[in-house]
């Protein structure tokens, strides 16, 4: 047995014939106006395209994250200059960079309730660069250049965790 397929005009695009229907409300939809979802094709009304809440920061969360990045960057920079800077040269900079990335990822997750996204990556990168910049007056720019490798690795690890 074969079922007959009804070809009708798309309500959003008059003149476009379609046999597709919304998976939820059974409204006719053409390929131009359908939204592909994990459970099938839906019309725009049923799909309700929204940005995931995990990627959405409100102003209070942003302020907390920016404050944590700033204060964490200064405190981490002081610790880095006082204790960890000899380990920033050579192969050991990988471990310092991984530690920076891990630290700023966890600090920002704590401040925002485990948010993710581009803004979080930028705040983590800013915090790590503030930490590096804090070391410069204590060790001098010539020696601090070696810390850029650790800072770059920290930004990379933060990016991988917060993207």
BALOBA-1460 file (C-alpha; in Angstrom, 3 decimals):
// residues 163
<rec num="1" residu="x" x="0.000" y="0.000" z="0.000"/>
<rec num="2" residu="x" x="1.222" y="3.449" z="-0.810"/>
<rec num="3" residu="x" x="0.050" y="6.572" z="0.921"/>
<rec num="4" residu="x" x="-0.735" y="9.674" z="-1.075"/>
<rec num="5" residu="x" x="1.533" y="12.630" z="-0.434"/>
<rec num="6" residu="x" x="-0.248" y="15.980" z="-0.319"/>
<rec num="7" residu="x" x="1.689" y="18.771" z="-1.987"/>
<rec num="8" residu="x" x="0.505" y="22.174" z="-0.788"/>
<rec num="9" residu="x" x="1.702" y="25.781" z="-0.761"/>
<rec num="10" residu="x" x="4.027" y="26.793" z="2.081"/>
<rec num="11" residu="x" x="2.148" y="29.258" z="4.348"/>
<rec num="12" residu="x" x="5.284" y="31.421" z="4.863"/>
<rec num="13" residu="x" x="6.397" y="31.392" z="1.215"/>
<rec num="14" residu="x" x="3.330" y="31.586" z="-1.028"/>
<rec num="15" residu="x" x="3.864" y="29.992" z="-4.397"/>
<rec num="16" residu="x" x="6.379" y="27.445" z="-3.087"/>
<rec num="17" residu="x" x="4.969" y="23.931" z="-3.255"/>
<rec num="18" residu="x" x="5.994" y="21.476" z="-0.540"/>
<rec num="19" residu="x" x="5.186" y="18.072" z="0.835"/>
<rec num="20" residu="x" x="7.196" y="18.613" z="4.022"/>
<rec num="21" residu="x" x="5.432" y="19.063" z="7.339"/>
<rec num="22" residu="x" x="6.492" y="20.212" z="10.776"/>
<rec num="23" residu="x" x="7.296" y="17.234" z="12.980"/>
<rec num="24" residu="x" x="5.438" y="18.812" z="15.906"/>
<rec num="25" residu="x" x="2.404" y="20.726" z="14.616"/>
<rec num="26" residu="x" x="2.068" y="19.224" z="11.106"/>
<rec num="27" residu="x" x="2.128" y="22.676" z="9.420"/>
<rec num="28" residu="x" x="3.411" y="22.590" z="5.819"/>
<rec num="29" residu="x" x="6.990" y="23.894" z="5.565"/>
<rec num="30" residu="x" x="9.262" y="24.380" z="2.595"/>
<rec num="31" residu="x" x="13.023" y="23.712" z="2.664"/>
<rec num="32" residu="x" x="13.691" y="27.464" z="3.012"/>
<rec num="33" residu="x" x="11.739" y="27.891" z="6.242"/>
<rec num="34" residu="x" x="12.302" y="24.582" z="8.001"/>
<rec num="35" residu="x" x="14.559" y="24.353" z="11.034"/>
<rec num="36" residu="x" x="16.438" y="21.091" z="11.424"/>
<rec num="37" residu="x" x="16.387" y="19.917" z="15.050"/>
<rec num="38" residu="x" x="17.711" y="16.734" z="16.669"/>
<rec num="39" residu="x" x="14.199" y="15.263" z="16.533"/>
<rec num="40" residu="x" x="13.338" y="16.267" z="12.971"/>
<rec num="41" residu="x" x="12.342" y="19.211" z="10.807"/>
<rec num="42" residu="x" x="10.179" y="21.828" z="12.525"/>
<rec num="43" residu="x" x="8.621" y="25.151" z="11.623"/>
<rec num="44" residu="x" x="10.184" y="28.273" z="13.129"/>
<rec num="45" residu="x" x="7.385" y="28.624" z="15.698"/>
<rec num="46" residu="x" x="7.868" y="25.108" z="17.064"/>
<rec num="47" residu="x" x="11.682" y="25.218" z="16.925"/>
<rec num="48" residu="x" x="11.861" y="28.411" z="19.023"/>
<rec num="49" residu="x" x="15.488" y="29.058" z="18.252"/>
<rec num="50" residu="x" x="17.131" y="30.178" z="21.472"/>
<rec num="51" residu="x" x="20.730" y="30.473" z="22.519"/>
<rec num="52" residu="x" x="21.658" y="27.848" z="25.052"/>
<rec num="53" residu="x" x="21.606" y="29.200" z="28.628"/>
<rec num="54" residu="x" x="25.094" y="27.816" z="29.206"/>
<rec num="55" residu="x" x="26.446" y="30.389" z="26.697"/>
<rec num="56" residu="x" x="24.413" y="33.340" z="27.972"/>
<rec num="57" residu="x" x="25.926" y="35.669" z="30.579"/>
<rec num="58" residu="x" x="23.832" y="38.276" z="32.347"/>
<rec num="59" residu="x" x="25.451" y="41.511" z="33.520"/>
<rec num="60" residu="x" x="25.957" y="40.327" z="37.117"/>
<rec num="61" residu="x" x="27.673" y="37.130" z="35.972"/>
<rec num="62" residu="x" x="29.860" y="39.135" z="33.595"/>
<rec num="63" residu="x" x="30.833" y="41.540" z="36.379"/>
<rec num="64" residu="x" x="31.707" y="38.637" z="38.695"/>
<rec num="65" residu="x" x="33.750" y="36.940" z="35.982"/>
<rec num="66" residu="x" x="35.591" y="40.147" z="35.098"/>
<rec num="67" residu="x" x="36.369" y="40.770" z="38.768"/>
<rec num="68" residu="x" x="37.601" y="37.214" z="39.238"/>
<rec num="69" residu="x" x="39.772" y="37.490" z="36.115"/>
<rec num="70" residu="x" x="41.282" y="40.767" z="37.331"/>
<rec num="71" residu="x" x="41.859" y="39.815" z="40.980"/>
<rec num="72" residu="x" x="42.845" y="36.253" z="40.088"/>
<rec num="73" residu="x" x="45.262" y="37.562" z="37.488"/>
<rec num="74" residu="x" x="47.006" y="39.873" z="39.945"/>
<rec num="75" residu="x" x="47.232" y="37.265" z="42.731"/>
<rec num="76" residu="x" x="48.346" y="34.538" z="40.326"/>
<rec num="77" residu="x" x="50.911" y="36.893" z="38.814"/>
<rec num="78" residu="x" x="52.376" y="37.653" z="42.231"/>
<rec num="79" residu="x" x="52.607" y="33.935" z="43.062"/>
<rec num="80" residu="x" x="54.055" y="33.234" z="39.622"/>
<rec num="81" residu="x" x="56.729" y="35.920" z="40.029"/>
<rec num="82" residu="x" x="57.622" y="34.940" z="43.584"/>
<rec num="83" residu="x" x="57.588" y="31.139" z="43.400"/>
<rec num="84" residu="x" x="56.917" y="29.661" z="39.967"/>
<rec num="85" residu="x" x="58.951" y="31.839" z="37.623"/>
<rec num="86" residu="x" x="62.097" y="29.652" z="37.649"/>
<rec num="87" residu="x" x="59.905" y="26.816" z="36.321"/>
<rec num="88" residu="x" x="58.696" y="28.921" z="33.377"/>
<rec num="89" residu="x" x="61.842" y="28.349" z="31.339"/>
<rec num="90" residu="x" x="61.987" y="25.411" z="28.938"/>
<rec num="91" residu="x" x="59.952" y="22.242" z="29.158"/>
<rec num="92" residu="x" x="58.491" y="23.070" z="32.560"/>
<rec num="93" residu="x" x="56.568" y="25.990" z="31.055"/>
<rec num="94" residu="x" x="54.088" y="23.404" z="29.734"/>
<rec num="95" residu="x" x="53.134" y="22.559" z="33.302"/>
<rec num="96" residu="x" x="52.907" y="26.195" z="34.364"/>
<rec num="97" residu="x" x="50.698" y="26.896" z="31.322"/>
<rec num="98" residu="x" x="48.467" y="23.918" z="32.064"/>
<rec num="99" residu="x" x="48.158" y="25.089" z="35.657"/>
<rec num="100" residu="x" x="47.218" y="28.602" z="34.561"/>
<rec num="101" residu="x" x="44.613" y="27.283" z="32.143"/>
<rec num="102" residu="x" x="43.133" y="24.964" z="34.760"/>
<rec num="103" residu="x" x="43.106" y="27.640" z="37.455"/>
<rec num="104" residu="x" x="41.364" y="30.296" z="35.363"/>
<rec num="105" residu="x" x="38.883" y="27.795" z="33.960"/>
<rec num="106" residu="x" x="37.841" y="26.737" z="37.458"/>
<rec num="107" residu="x" x="37.792" y="30.297" z="38.815"/>
<rec num="108" residu="x" x="35.507" y="31.503" z="36.034"/>
<rec num="109" residu="x" x="33.263" y="28.449" z="36.298"/>
<rec num="110" residu="x" x="32.919" y="29.133" z="40.010"/>
<rec num="111" residu="x" x="32.090" y="32.807" z="39.434"/>
<rec num="112" residu="x" x="29.476" y="32.222" z="36.733"/>
<rec num="113" residu="x" x="27.910" y="28.870" z="37.536"/>
<rec num="114" residu="x" x="29.746" y="26.818" z="34.879"/>
<rec num="115" residu="x" x="29.097" y="29.098" z="31.896"/>
<rec num="116" residu="x" x="30.915" y="28.580" z="28.603"/>
<rec num="117" residu="x" x="31.482" y="30.486" z="25.375"/>
<rec num="118" residu="x" x="33.563" y="33.120" z="23.679"/>
<rec num="119" residu="x" x="33.174" y="35.702" z="26.437"/>
<rec num="120" residu="x" x="34.413" y="33.244" z="29.052"/>
<rec num="121" residu="x" x="37.438" y="32.374" z="26.910"/>
<rec num="122" residu="x" x="38.242" y="36.076" z="26.506"/>
<rec num="123" residu="x" x="37.974" y="36.667" z="30.256"/>
<rec num="124" residu="x" x="40.243" y="33.689" z="30.987"/>
<rec num="125" residu="x" x="42.770" y="34.955" z="28.439"/>
<rec num="126" residu="x" x="42.623" y="38.429" z="29.999"/>
<rec num="127" residu="x" x="43.211" y="36.983" z="33.464"/>
<rec num="128" residu="x" x="46.203" y="34.957" z="32.269"/>
<rec num="129" residu="x" x="47.690" y="37.968" z="30.475"/>
<rec num="130" residu="x" x="47.171" y="40.081" z="33.594"/>
<rec num="131" residu="x" x="49.025" y="37.390" z="35.556"/>
<rec num="132" residu="x" x="51.882" y="37.480" z="33.051"/>
<rec num="133" residu="x" x="51.917" y="41.282" z="33.089"/>
<rec num="134" residu="x" x="52.139" y="41.259" z="36.877"/>
<rec num="135" residu="x" x="55.377" y="39.259" z="36.686"/>
<rec num="136" residu="x" x="57.129" y="41.784" z="34.408"/>
<rec num="137" residu="x" x="58.019" y="44.407" z="37.094"/>
<rec num="138" residu="x" x="59.486" y="41.700" z="39.329"/>
<rec num="139" residu="x" x="61.569" y="39.705" z="36.840"/>
<rec num="140" residu="x" x="62.137" y="42.202" z="34.029"/>
<rec num="141" residu="x" x="60.840" y="42.064" z="30.473"/>
<rec num="142" residu="x" x="63.801" y="40.052" z="29.166"/>
<rec num="143" residu="x" x="63.091" y="37.158" z="31.527"/>
<rec num="144" residu="x" x="59.316" y="37.611" z="31.334"/>
<rec num="145" residu="x" x="59.397" y="36.816" z="27.605"/>
<rec num="146" residu="x" x="59.871" y="33.166" z="28.548"/>
<rec num="147" residu="x" x="56.611" y="33.377" z="30.490"/>
<rec num="148" residu="x" x="54.742" y="34.150" z="27.280"/>
<rec num="149" residu="x" x="55.013" y="30.473" z="26.309"/>
<rec num="150" residu="x" x="53.340" y="29.440" z="29.566"/>
<rec num="151" residu="x" x="50.735" y="32.199" z="29.170"/>
<rec num="152" residu="x" x="49.977" y="31.101" z="25.614"/>
<rec num="153" residu="x" x="49.584" y="27.511" z="26.721"/>
<rec num="154" residu="x" x="47.331" y="28.645" z="29.564"/>
<rec num="155" residu="x" x="45.112" y="30.527" z="27.120"/>
<rec num="156" residu="x" x="44.992" y="27.455" z="24.865"/>
<rec num="157" residu="x" x="44.013" y="25.148" z="27.731"/>
<rec num="158" residu="x" x="41.359" y="27.603" z="28.908"/>
<rec num="159" residu="x" x="39.998" y="27.812" z="25.376"/>
<rec num="160" residu="x" x="39.739" y="24.029" z="25.203"/>
<rec num="161" residu="x" x="37.816" y="23.915" z="28.491"/>
<rec num="162" residu="x" x="35.536" y="26.936" z="28.022"/>
<rec num="163" residu="x" x="34.634" y="26.898" z="24.328"/>
